[in-house]
């Protein structure tokens, strides 16, 4: 839904810009295609209706008289959405850290197992550390219970963007995943209380 | 178009403004009635199309990108059109003509027109934008401008005045009907019925001809014949001018003033600056008529219808008199001979005379003070011309009188003379003339006096003829009648006696008195021939009738009548006509009033009773004289 805001607003602005262009021609007594201008008008009306619906979905009691007041409301809504996104991002990091703690590393050699255990601990610390930041980085991938499986299947060059994002924001987590093979991780299923 | 594009643009802007309001609602994501907005959009597009059509209709190949460019295009075209309009009006002004009856006015307006044209062309050629010319296009502009009036058209007039001062000055001086385009009738009269215009033209011509006739019939009166001649010459020129104006093919100038019969009194009372307009019209349209009336004082004109009345109203003291321009020569000469009495000038030069003049009815009392030198001058100037004519006419009169005397002498000469004397001023005048000639006064005996006796003289004194006189035409008729009249009852022996009288000669006719006859019967014949070898017996001096003019010449002492204050305050004025008998000693023996305002009679009587005359004489013998005296009271 967040992505609808700019697109809707932009759509409205684009429609109005086209309409204003046609009106400029009309004002200068230049020839215009009346049907095209009417279509532009209808498009602008549609974008306007969508934007109004978005605003009212975020703030059902919102009221405004002009574009400036509308812009202020949209700005307020944007801030709320941003804060909500940060909280969600932080929640995902903490959730993944918890998920890493609950899981078990399985390997035939103890040295290798200890090594991976140590990497897991560093990744967990990193996640918790990042989640404590004011602007925690966005963790690519799915939700925490599916995240280890998703991460162990990443391979280059197909998933370069996600790997790069992971490497840039979460270096310890990236190192842990890079050493973990899919069958080396087991996790107990949470029982519903 | 120059007045249409702003309104078309305004209409478009109005549509766009309403549309813009709906677009703002859309921009603010507020609800709108889309169908309504679409309608507004269509209206705006329609207005836009109109503006576009307007622009392309004026400049088909015009091209523009935005509103500013379009407005600049319109303004440039406006400027061009404004210059074209000024140039077109300048051309229109140059093509047309100023129409006016007065050449001076035409010249004045044409000069203003030239300045207006110059102004228009200068503004049209100026680099900066010329002011907007109010009003319609050139062909209708002058008509429009001439119909502007304040305060209704103040805005247009102010605009015209502010931007085109010369043009404004021109049209301000241009009346409707004074402008004609080339080859057309005056624009301000497009609706005039040609028949009505023709009638108007005819009426105008008829007025001119009527006045010409009126001028011909009337008389110029003045105490100096020279002046009369001068003014008559001006009159002739005025008449000629009027007839020429009436005869010209183009419309004659409009003659200001009333109808012909009232025109001269009106014109003679015009004065500046009160009547500046009428005088200007007269001067411009009829310079000769103007010159004539400018030289004519109110008392110097006797209309044909009033000539007789004026003559009868003349007073002894008045120095003005009809000049008898159209008077028969015989009658004129007779009167001039009478008025040539040499004592007149002497009497008029008497200071006592001058003192009484202001009270009397002379139309211009102050010019009486100039009378004496004028009379003297007149006597010097006129005698050469009038002398031969007067002698001939007197001889003719003498012959006629002689024939009458012969006719009456057979029965009762005295009765015939008495019957013929009183009612005919001509007879009375002739009698008076004879009496004066016979009076034997020292002045009459001088060579100069002899000349004056026979030559035409200033007629001022004769104007005071007291007895009522018929009009000049009638006087002629009466004179001829008197000469040729068949007696109503002819004695059976009349023919025989006439033959006898003829046979015995004039002086020997029994009953014929060679000197003055009782009752003033024409005694000119004996006087004219008195120097001849006659032995007519002298009769005792008798009472003679003397004209007031002659009597005035004999007046040696005059007392000014007192003007009663009550009469003056009441506005009572006029002439008191008295009849008096002058004794042989020159004293006023018996005087009584014939007519006049009652309040003024007694003062007149009181004054005249104190007057003294030189004794009258007939053939050297003192005689009583019967005279009429007019005493005038002017407030």
Interface residues (C-beta under 8 A of the other chain):
Chain A: X12 X16 X19 X20 X23 X24 X25 X26 X27 X28 X29 X30 X31 X32 X34 X37 X38 X41 X42 X44 X45 X48 X49 X51 X52 X55 X64 X65 X66 X67 X69 X70
Chain B: X12 X13 X16 X19 X20 X23 X24 X25 X26 X27 X28 X29 X30 X31 X32 X34 X37 X38 X41 X42 X44 X45 X48 X49 X51 X52 X55 X64 X65 X66 X67 X69 X70
